[in-house]
Amino acid sequence: MNKQKITSLSLAATAVLLLAVALWGWFFWTPLGTLVRGPGFEGVILNPIKILHDPDRLKNTWTPGRDQIVDTESRLKNWITNNSSRVTETINSDLGRYRRRYAGILKDGKRMIAVEMYHPKFISRHTWLRHPFWSAGGGDWAWYITYNLENQTFTNFFTNAPM
């Protein structure tokens, strides 16, 4: 092989490698949605296209806005206070520390916001913000609740393992 062919192959291999690194960086470092912050919370509004690859499942999603998340969060604090027998001390005392993921779902034509909560001791900021994952365990360090926008109620509260 002559020197010119080797140089061309080296340039092509370098270009492929740079493209692979760029795609890897996009996948692993791009958030799964829009970062949202408010009084006492930080979360990400999930982009359904980044986490659901099935068009049939996408039909039952919508994307909440920042104002809807702020409203949900303000009502959640009251719900926690009024349901202290159902929540643990960790949830009650560390509520502001939990990392949130918000997803808009449609149930019987009603818009709901699914809220996933992860304690910072349970999951890294990088993973929480950038990777789809499901946990099997975690107790009160990983919990879930759904907010119905129409009737302003919370349902489906559960932790990710017995407490």
N, C-alpha and C positions, 0 to 999 in steps of 0.2 A: 504494500500500500504506500502511496506516495504521501508526502508531508501535507499537501493541500487537502486530500481526502480525510486524513486524520484530523486536521484542524476543523473541517466541516462537520465531521461526526462529533467532535468534542463540543462544538458550538450547539449542535442540535441536542445533544445529551444535556448540556447545561440549560438550554431553554426548557426542555421537558422537566428537568428537576426544579427549576424556578416556578414553573406553572404548578407542579405538584405541591410545592411549599406554599404558594399563594392560596390554592384551594384548601389545603389543610388549615392554613391560618384563618381563612374565611369561615370554615366549618367550626373550628374549635374556639375561635375568639369573637365571633359575631354573636351578640345577644339573641335570644330566642324571640324577642319582641321589643317593646318600648319600655324603657326604664321609667318608673313613676315614683315620686317621693311626695310625702305630705307630712302633716304633724304626727310624729310618732310611728311612721312606717316607711319602708322602702320595698318596692316590688317591681315585677316585670309583667306587663300585659302581654300575654303570649300571642304570637302570630300563629293562627291555626295552620297555615300552610307549612310552617317550619316543623310542626310536631305531628300533624296528621297527613298522611300521604294517600288516604283513601277518599276519593271524591264524594262517596256516599256519606261519610262521616263529616265532611266539610259542610254539607247542607245544614247540619244542626249546630252551626257555630256562628258567632258574630264577634265583633271586637269592641269591648267596652272602651269608653273614653276616660280621661283623667277625672272629670267631675263625678262620673259614676263610681269610680274607685274611691275617691275621697268620701263620697256619701256612704258607700259600703263600709269603709273603715270607721267612720264616725259612729255608725250604727252597731258595728261589731263590738266596739268598746262597751257600749251599753248592754249588748247581749251577754258579753262575758260577765259583767257585773251582776246582771239579773239571773244568771244561770251558774252561779258560783259552785253549786253542788255538783254540776256536771263537768266542770273544768278543774284541772289540777292547779296546784300552787305555782308550778313552773309556768304554765300558760298564763295565769293571771299576773304573775310578777314580771315575766320576761316578754310580754306581748309585743312591746316595741322593738325587741331584738330579733324577732322571727323574720326570716326572709320569706317574701310572699311571691306567689305566682298566681296570676288572675287569668281566667279563661271564660269567654262568653259562650254559653250554651243555650240552646233552645229546647224547652221541654213543654210539650203540648202547646206549642205556639207562644209560650211565655219566655221572656228573656231572663236568664239567670246568670249570676257570676259565681263560678266555682273558684274557691280560694284554697290554695295549698300553702301550708305554713311549715317552715323548716327552721329549727333552732340552729344558730351558728355553730354550736358544738357538734351538730349532726352532719352538716354539709358545708363544703367550702363555697365561697362567693363565686368562684369561677364555675363550678359545677352547677350551682343553683341558677345562675344567669344564662349559661350557654349550652347546657346539655339536657336533652330529654332524659328523664330517668323515672323509675318507679321504685319505691322502697318497700321492703317487706320487714317491717320492724321499726323501732325508733320510739315507741311509746308516745309520750307527750312532746317529744322533740320533732315529731312529724305528724301533723294533723290537717284535717280537711273540713270545710264547711261550704254550704251553698247559700247564696243570697238571692231571693226573688225580688226583682226590681218592682214588679207590679204591686204586690201586697206588702213589700218591705219587711219580709220575714226571713229568718235563717232556718235552714233544715240541713239534714245529712251531716251533722257534726259527728266526727269520729276521729279517734287517734289511730295511729298505724299499728298498734299492738295493745294488748291489755295493759292497763296501768295498775 
